[in-house]
Amino acid sequence: MATAEEYAKMSDSEKKKEDWMNNKWRPMMGWMYMVVCMADFVIFPILWSIVQVHGGGEVKMQWQPITLQGAGLFHIAMGAILGIAAYGRTQEKMAGANNGGLALPTAGPVGTTYVPPAPSAPAPSFSAPKPAAPSFGAAPSFGGAAPAPVGMSASGKPMPNLVDDREL
């Protein structure tokens, strides 16, 4: 680690340089995962069959992938690591941390947030529809006389209209 005096003497390009492990760990994790999957699912099964054929003349047992032991936790963990790393790198790029911290020139806002275009003409306005004339002798339903009021119970539920049909 450089002291304060050594750090002040460093050029800007030297200050921006990061350790190779900080720069390359994401691609290295991806390559490592690809090599492990290739070995466990392609190379080792072929070699396993060849060894069995040379040893006993026939293939008696199928290759059991090592990375699928333990419910495939290796693949779940690698998926999480690579997925979070990709998400983190995306956030870094959107914040301008690419190319050594230099922001790329853009023509407008960059991101996944939708920005609607500015309105060029006023939006059309609509008026309320005109009531339809009653047909077939039915009472008007829209724009006609208001229906009879509905009573409400103490619990707030509507009650049927009570008509007094009793004769006195």
C-alpha positions in Angstrom: 0.0 0.0 0.0 1.3 3.4 -0.9 1.9 6.1 1.7 0.2 9.5 1.3 3.4 11.0 -0.2 3.8 8.1 -2.7 0.1 8.4 -3.6 0.4 12.1 -4.3 3.3 11.4 -6.7 1.3 8.8 -8.6 -0.2 9.8 -11.9 -3.9 9.7 -12.5 -3.7 6.6 -14.6 -1.8 4.8 -11.8 -4.4 5.8 -9.3 -7.2 4.4 -11.4 -5.6 1.0 -11.9 -7.1 -1.7 -9.8 -5.8 -5.0 -8.7 -6.3 -7.6 -11.5 -8.4 -9.7 -9.2 -10.8 -6.9 -8.7 -11.1 -6.3 -12.4 -11.3 -9.9 -13.6 -13.1 -11.9 -11.0 -16.5 -11.9 -12.8 -15.2 -13.3 -16.1 -13.0 -15.8 -14.1 -16.0 -17.1 -12.2 -17.9 -17.5 -15.5 -15.0 -19.4 -17.2 -14.5 -21.5 -14.1 -18.2 -22.5 -14.0 -18.1 -23.3 -17.7 -15.0 -25.5 -17.3 -16.5 -27.4 -14.3 -19.8 -28.0 -16.2 -18.0 -29.1 -19.3 -15.9 -31.5 -17.3 -18.7 -32.9 -15.2 -21.3 -33.3 -17.9 -19.1 -34.0 -21.1 -15.5 -35.0 -20.4 -15.9 -37.2 -17.2 -18.8 -39.3 -18.6 -16.9 -40.1 -21.7 -13.7 -41.0 -19.8 -15.8 -43.0 -17.3 -17.2 -45.1 -20.1 -13.8 -45.6 -21.8 -12.3 -46.8 -18.5 -15.1 -49.2 -18.0 -14.9 -50.6 -21.5 -11.1 -51.1 -21.2 -11.4 -52.6 -17.7 -14.3 -55.0 -18.1 -15.4 -54.9 -21.7 -18.7 -53.2 -21.2 -20.2 -50.1 -19.5 -21.9 -51.4 -16.3 -22.4 -48.1 -14.4 -23.5 -44.7 -15.5 -21.5 -41.6 -14.5 -23.0 -39.7 -11.6 -22.3 -35.9 -12.0 -20.3 -34.7 -9.0 -21.9 -31.2 -9.1 -25.4 -32.6 -8.9 -24.6 -34.3 -5.5 -26.2 -32.5 -2.6 -29.3 -31.4 -4.6 -27.2 -29.4 -7.1 -26.2 -26.8 -4.5 -23.1 -26.0 -6.5 -25.2 -24.9 -9.5 -27.6 -22.9 -7.3 -24.7 -21.1 -5.6 -22.9 -20.4 -8.9 -26.2 -19.1 -10.4 -26.6 -16.8 -7.5 -23.0 -15.5 -7.6 -23.0 -14.9 -11.3 -26.5 -13.4 -11.4 -25.8 -11.0 -8.6 -22.4 -10.1 -10.2 -24.1 -9.4 -13.5 -26.7 -7.3 -11.8 -24.0 -5.4 -9.8 -21.9 -4.8 -12.9 -25.0 -3.5 -14.7 -25.6 -1.0 -11.9 -21.9 0.0 -12.0 -22.2 0.7 -15.8 -25.3 2.7 -15.4 -23.7 4.7 -12.7 -20.7 5.5 -15.0 -18.1 3.1 -13.5 -17.0 1.6 -16.8 -13.8 2.4 -18.6 -12.0 3.3 -15.4 -14.7 5.5 -14.1 -15.2 7.6 -17.2 -18.9 8.1 -18.2 -19.9 7.3 -21.7 -21.4 10.2 -23.7 -25.1 9.8 -24.1 -27.8 11.6 -26.0 -30.3 11.4 -23.2 -31.2 9.7 -20.0 -29.9 6.1 -19.8 -31.7 3.4 -17.8 -34.7 1.3 -17.6 -37.2 3.9 -16.4 -39.8 4.9 -18.9 -39.9 8.6 -19.8 -42.9 9.5 -21.8 -42.4 11.9 -24.7 -43.6 15.5 -24.3 -47.1 16.0 -25.6 -47.2 17.7 -29.0 -50.9 18.2 -29.2 -53.6 18.6 -26.6 -55.4 15.3 -25.7 -58.9 14.9 -27.1 -61.7 15.6 -24.7 -64.8 13.5 -24.6 -68.3 14.6 -23.5 -70.7 12.4 -21.5 -72.9 10.2 -23.7 -76.4 11.3 -24.4 -79.2 9.1 -22.8 -80.8 6.6 -25.0 -84.5 6.8 -25.7 -86.6 4.1 -24.0 -87.6 1.3 -26.2 -90.4 -1.3 -26.1 -92.2 0.5 -23.4 -89.4 0.0 -20.8 -88.6 2.6 -18.2 -85.5 4.6 -19.0 -82.4 3.2 -17.3 -79.8 5.9 -18.0 -80.6 9.5 -17.6 -84.2 8.8 -16.6 -86.0 9.1 -13.3 -83.9 8.1 -10.3 -84.7 4.7 -8.8 -86.5 4.4 -5.4 -84.1 4.9 -2.5 -82.8 1.7 -0.9 -82.8 1.4 2.8 -79.6 0.5 4.7 -79.5 -1.9 7.7 -77.5 -1.2 10.8 -74.6 -3.3 9.4 -74.5 -1.2 6.2 -76.1 -3.8 3.9 -78.8 -2.7 1.5 -82.3 -3.6 2.5 -85.2 -4.3 0.1 -87.7 -1.5 -0.4 -90.6 -2.0 1.9 -94.0 -1.4 0.3 -97.0 -1.2 2.5 -99.6 -3.4 0.7 -101.8 -3.9 3.7 -105.4 -2.8 3.5 -106.7 -0.8 6.4 
